[in-house]
Amino acid sequence: MDKVGIAVKQRYQKLLDDVVPFMVPRWLFVCGIIFYFIYRIMTLQGWYISCYALAIFHLNLFIAFLSPKIDPSFEMSESLEDDDGPALPTNNNEEFRPFI
């Protein structure tokens, strides 16, 4: 059973690798699925609460993706207590990387 799982994972990864160069068709496919989902909800006239919860979940994931891992304003308020304010980096290792 383990060999079958590995084979399935390898085929799936191969499919993903083959589809990567086709950016416009991927976006069209995603938009088509979203429009079909909205059409299905409107025609069935139900599942509004479930869809609303799913939309909030996806919005939460999107906001988490866009927000930096470290809040620079919070770090600046902490550094103001310690010294005169934020300092410029003195070497390459001190570069600010918020999305790590």
C-alpha positions in Angstrom: 0.0 0.0 0.0 2.9 2.3 0.7 4.2 1.9 -2.8 0.9 2.9 -4.3 0.7 6.0 -2.2 4.2 7.0 -3.3 3.3 6.4 -6.9 0.1 8.5 -6.6 2.1 11.4 -5.0 4.7 11.2 -7.8 2.1 11.4 -10.5 0.4 14.3 -8.8 3.7 16.1 -8.4 4.4 15.5 -12.1 1.0 16.9 -13.1 1.7 20.0 -11.0 5.1 20.4 -12.5 3.7 20.1 -16.1 0.9 22.7 -15.4 3.2 25.4 -13.9 4.1 27.2 -17.2 0.4 27.7 -18.2 -0.5 30.7 -16.0 -3.5 32.1 -17.9 -5.3 28.7 -18.3 -4.8 28.0 -14.6 -6.4 31.4 -13.6 -9.3 30.8 -16.1 -9.8 27.3 -14.6 -9.9 28.7 -11.1 -12.3 31.5 -12.1 -14.5 29.0 -13.8 -14.7 26.8 -10.7 -15.6 29.8 -8.6 -18.3 31.0 -11.0 -19.7 27.4 -11.1 -19.7 27.3 -7.3 -21.6 30.6 -7.1 -24.0 29.5 -9.9 -24.6 26.2 -8.0 -25.4 28.0 -4.7 -27.8 30.4 -6.5 -29.6 27.6 -8.3 -30.0 25.3 -5.3 -31.0 28.3 -3.1 -29.4 26.9 0.0 -26.1 26.4 1.8 -25.7 30.1 2.3 -24.4 29.8 5.8 -21.9 27.2 4.9 -20.7 29.2 1.9 -20.4 32.3 4.1 -18.3 30.4 6.6 -16.1 29.1 3.8 -15.7 32.6 2.4 -14.7 34.0 5.8 -12.2 31.1 6.1 -10.6 31.9 2.7 -10.5 35.6 3.5 -8.7 34.8 6.8 -6.2 32.7 4.9 -5.6 35.5 2.4 -5.1 38.1 5.1 -2.7 35.8 6.9 -0.8 35.4 3.6 -0.5 39.1 3.0 0.4 40.2 6.6 4.0 40.1 7.6 5.2 37.6 10.2 6.7 40.4 12.4 4.9 43.7 13.0 7.5 46.5 12.4 5.5 49.0 14.4 5.5 46.8 17.5 9.2 46.2 17.2 9.8 50.0 16.9 7.8 50.6 20.1 9.9 48.1 21.9 13.1 49.5 20.5 12.1 53.0 21.6 12.1 51.9 25.2 15.6 50.4 24.9 17.4 53.1 22.9 17.0 56.1 20.6 15.0 54.3 17.9 15.4 51.9 15.1 19.0 51.6 13.7 20.2 50.8 10.2 21.6 47.4 9.6 25.4 47.2 10.0 25.9 44.0 7.9 24.0 41.7 5.6 22.8 39.4 8.3 20.6 42.2 9.9 18.4 42.6 6.8 14.7 43.0 7.7 12.8 40.0 6.3 9.1 40.1 7.4 7.8 37.2 5.3 10.2 34.5 6.5 
